[in-house]
Amino acid sequence: MSFGIGSITCPQPEMILYLFQVDSEAIRAYFCFMPTVLRIGPYRFFFYAGDRDEAPHVHVEREDYIAKFWLDLVRLVHSSGFSRKEINEIQRHVEENQAHLLRSWNEFFSR
């Protein structure tokens, strides 16, 4: 069983449940506080539920690397681990998907 908020779907917890050995509701809640709104190649684009009072932005991760981009006027806020080449590639993905990401932000934060 999966559930979501509009077009944002929270992942199934079964695989993670096995790895972390916690109850499925805790895993489901964890991922819904950080919903994945887009995946491109190795990159996961997501929001933190606690960021509702900030300007629209998206976090991007690959393995232990992370970056944050503003969405209204796409620009890098900060990054850790990514090369300049990867940051440029990720920024291009954010620009190409800006409308979808902004819609998802507004939907998730009910704006």
VOROBA-956069 format. One record per residue: x, y, z of N, C-alpha, C in turn; residue in one letter; chain; residue number from 1. Coordinates in steps of 0.02 Angstrom, whole numbers, padded with zeros to 5 digits. Layout:
residues N
    n_c1    n_c2    n_c3   ca_c1   ca_c2   ca_c3    c_c1    c_c2    c_c3  aa  ch    i
       X       Y       Z       X       Y       Z       X       Y       Z   A   A  NUM
...
end
This chain:
residues 111
    n_c1    n_c2    n_c3   ca_c1   ca_c2   ca_c3    c_c1    c_c2    c_c3  aa  ch    i
   00042  -00059   00000   00000   00000   00000   00044   00062   00000   M   A    1
   00030   00108  -00045   00066   00172  -00045   00015   00228  -00034   S   A    2
   00040   00284  -00016  -00003   00342  -00008   00036   00403  -00027   F   A    3
   00001   00458  -00036   00036   00518  -00057  -00005   00580  -00046   G   A    4
   00025   00635  -00066  -00007   00700  -00062  -00008   00726  -00133   I   A    5
  -00067   00726  -00164  -00072   00747  -00234  -00029   00701  -00277   G   A    6
   00017   00731  -00315   00060   00691  -00359   00124   00668  -00324   S   A    7
   00132   00685  -00260   00192   00665  -00223   00176   00599  -00188   I   A    8
   00210   00547  -00206   00197   00481  -00178   00253   00462  -00131   T   A    9
   00234   00437  -00074   00284   00414  -00025   00301   00341  -00042   C   A   10
   00364   00322  -00037   00384   00255  -00058   00361   00201  -00009   P   A   11
   00362   00140  -00034   00347   00082   00007   00402   00072   00058   Q   A   12
   00384   00057   00120   00435   00051   00172   00464  -00019   00180   P   A   13
   00441  -00069   00143   00460  -00137   00158   00535  -00150   00156   E   A   14
   00569  -00125   00103   00642  -00136   00099   00678  -00101   00156   M   A   15
   00658  -00040   00170   00691  -00002   00223   00673  -00032   00290   I   A   16
   00612  -00056   00297   00591  -00088   00358   00637  -00145   00376   L   A   17
   00654  -00185   00327   00700  -00241   00338   00768  -00216   00361   Y   A   18
   00793  -00163   00329   00859  -00137   00345   00862  -00105   00414   L   A   19
   00812  -00066   00431   00814  -00028   00494   00777  -00062   00551   F   A   20
   00737  -00113   00536   00700  -00151   00586   00659  -00105   00632   Q   A   21
   00621  -00061   00600   00574  -00019   00637   00505  -00028   00606   V   A   22
   00454  -00002   00638   00387  -00012   00611   00376   00028   00547   D   A   23
   00332   00003   00505   00321   00033   00439   00292   00103   00443   S   A   24
   00253   00119   00494   00226   00187   00500   00281   00238   00512   E   A   25
   00331   00220   00551   00387   00266   00563   00425   00279   00499   A   A   26
   00437   00227   00460   00472   00235   00396   00431   00277   00348   I   A   27
   00366   00264   00343   00323   00301   00299   00322   00375   00318   R   A   28
   00318   00389   00383   00319   00459   00407   00385   00493   00390   A   A   29
   00440   00457   00399   00506   00486   00384   00510   00508   00311   Y   A   30
   00489   00465   00265   00494   00482   00194   00443   00534   00173   F   A   31
   00387   00539   00206   00338   00589   00188   00357   00658   00215   C   A   32
   00403   00660   00262   00430   00725   00283   00486   00747   00237   F   A   33
   00508   00702   00193   00559   00718   00143   00536   00687   00076   M   A   34
   00479   00711   00048   00453   00678  -00012   00498   00687  -00073   P   A   35
   00506   00633  -00109   00542   00635  -00172   00494   00660  -00225   T   A   36
   00513   00714  -00260   00469   00743  -00311   00495   00731  -00381   V   A   37
   00557   00707  -00387   00586   00695  -00453   00649   00652  -00444   L   A   38
   00659   00607  -00491   00722   00569  -00495   00747   00573  -00566   R   A   39
   00810   00590  -00573   00843   00592  -00638   00911   00559  -00629   I   A   40
   00922   00504  -00664   00985   00469  -00656   00997   00453  -00583   G   A   41
   01056   00470  -00557   01072   00454  -00487   01046   00506  -00438   P   A   42
   01010   00558  -00462   00991   00614  -00420   00920   00608  -00394   Y   A   43
   00912   00621  -00330   00846   00623  -00298   00832   00696  -00280   R   A   44
   00776   00722  -00303   00754   00791  -00291   00698   00787  -00238   F   A   45
   00705   00824  -00184   00657   00817  -00129   00651   00881  -00089   F   A   46
   00599   00882  -00046   00588   00938   00000   00594   00912   00072   F   A   47
   00608   00957   00118   00602   00944   00190   00538   00978   00213   Y   A   48
   00495   00941   00247   00431   00970   00270   00441   01031   00314   A   A   49
   00496   01034   00350   00508   01090   00395   00528   01155   00360   G   A   50
   00536   01153   00294   00558   01211   00256   00501   01255   00231   D   A   51
   00440   01245   00255   00382   01280   00228   00386   01356   00233   R   A   52
   00424   01382   00281   00428   01455   00289   00483   01487   00246   D   A   53
   00520   01446   00210   00572   01472   00165   00543   01483   00096   E   A   54
   00580   01520   00055   00561   01527  -00016   00564   01458  -00049   A   A   55
   00526   01447  -00103   00527   01382  -00136   00597   01361  -00157   P   A   56
   00614   01299  -00140   00680   01272  -00157   00675   01196  -00159   H   A   57
   00727   01165  -00184   00730   01093  -00187   00799   01070  -00164   V   A   58
   00800   01014  -00130   00863   00982  -00111   00876   00926  -00160   H   A   59
   00939   00914  -00175   00958   00861  -00222   01013   00821  -00189   V   A   60
   01006   00754  -00192   01057   00712  -00162   01077   00656  -00209   E   A   61
   01138   00634  -00201   01165   00574  -00232   01214   00546  -00181   R   A   62
   01201   00486  -00159   01243   00455  -00106   01247   00503  -00047   E   A   63
   01306   00523  -00026   01313   00568   00031   01321   00641   00010   D   A   64
   01311   00657  -00054   01318   00725  -00079   01249   00759  -00077   Y   A   65
   01249   00824  -00065   01186   00860  -00060   01194   00931  -00088   I   A   66
   01140   00957  -00116   01140   01026  -00141   01069   01054  -00130   A   A   67
   01065   01120  -00129   01002   01154  -00121   00998   01209  -00173   K   A   68
   00941   01213  -00209   00931   01263  -00261   00866   01301  -00247   F   A   69
   00868   01368  -00253   00807   01408  -00253   00770   01392  -00318   W   A   70
   00704   01397  -00317   00664   01379  -00375   00636   01438  -00413   L   A   71
   00620   01494  -00381   00590   01550  -00417   00638   01576  -00470   D   A   72
   00697   01592  -00450   00751   01609  -00496   00804   01556  -00481   L   A   73
   00809   01506  -00524   00851   01447  -00509   00923   01468  -00498   V   A   74
   00947   01454  -00437   01017   01465  -00421   01036   01422  -00361   R   A   75
   01100   01405  -00359   01126   01363  -00306   01129   01401  -00240   L   A   76
   01105   01370  -00187   01110   01399  -00120   01173   01373  -00087   V   A   77
   01181   01307  -00087   01243   01277  -00060   01247   01205  -00084   H   A   78
   01307   01177  -00079   01316   01107  -00097   01374   01078  -00057   S   A   79
   01374   01013  -00053   01428   00977  -00018   01442   00913  -00056   S   A   80
   01503   00906  -00081   01524   00844  -00112   01522   00843  -00188   G   A   81
   01475   00878  -00218   01468   00878  -00291   01525   00917  -00323   F   A   82
   01547   00893  -00382   01595   00931  -00422   01559   00989  -00456   S   A   83
   01596   01038  -00479   01567   01094  -00516   01529   01068  -00577   R   A   84
   01557   01018  -00611   01525   00990  -00671   01456   00960  -00652   K   A   85
   01454   00923  -00597   01390   00894  -00576   01340   00948  -00555   E   A   86
   01364   00999  -00520   01319   01054  -00500   01288   01086  -00562   I   A   87
   01328   01097  -00614   01301   01126  -00676   01249   01080  -00707   N   A   88
   01262   01015  -00706   01214   00966  -00733   01149   00967  -00692   E   A   89
   01156   00966  -00627   01097   00967  -00583   01057   01032  -00592   I   A   90
   01092   01088  -00597   01058   01152  -00607   01018   01151  -00673   Q   A   91
   01047   01120  -00724   01011   01114  -00788   00947   01073  -00778   R   A   92
   00951   01018  -00740   00891   00978  -00725   00839   01018  -00687   H   A   93
   00862   01058  -00639   00815   01099  -00600   00781   01150  -00647   V   A   94
   00820   01182  -00690   00792   01231  -00737   00742   01198  -00784   E   A   95
   00758   01139  -00810   00714   01105  -00857   00649   01081  -00823   E   A   96
   00652   01070  -00758   00594   01044  -00722   00566   01094  -00672   N   A   97
   00584   01157  -00681   00564   01210  -00634   00489   01213  -00623   Q   A   98
   00450   01210  -00676   00376   01215  -00669   00349   01157  -00627   A   A   99
   00372   01097  -00641   00351   01038  -00603   00371   01044  -00530   H   A  100
   00432   01066  -00517   00457   01072  -00449   00419   01125  -00410   L   A  101
   00404   01182  -00442   00365   01234  -00409   00294   01211  -00394   L   A  102
   00263   01176  -00443   00196   01149  -00432   00196   01100  -00373   R   A  103
   00247   01057  -00372   00252   01008  -00317   00263   01042  -00250   S   A  104
   00304   01095  -00249   00315   01133  -00187   00249   01162  -00163   W   A  105
   00213   01196  -00207   00150   01228  -00188   00098   01177  -00166   N   A  106
   00097   01119  -00199   00051   01066  -00181   00069   01037  -00112   E   A  107
   00132   01023  -00102   00154   00992  -00039   00142   01040   00020   F   A  108
   00157   01104   00010   00150   01152   00064   00082   01188   00062   F   A  109
   00036   01164   00021  -00032   01191   00016  -00034   01266   00008   S   A  110
   00003   01291  -00042   00005   01363  -00055  -00038   01380  -00114   R   A  111
end
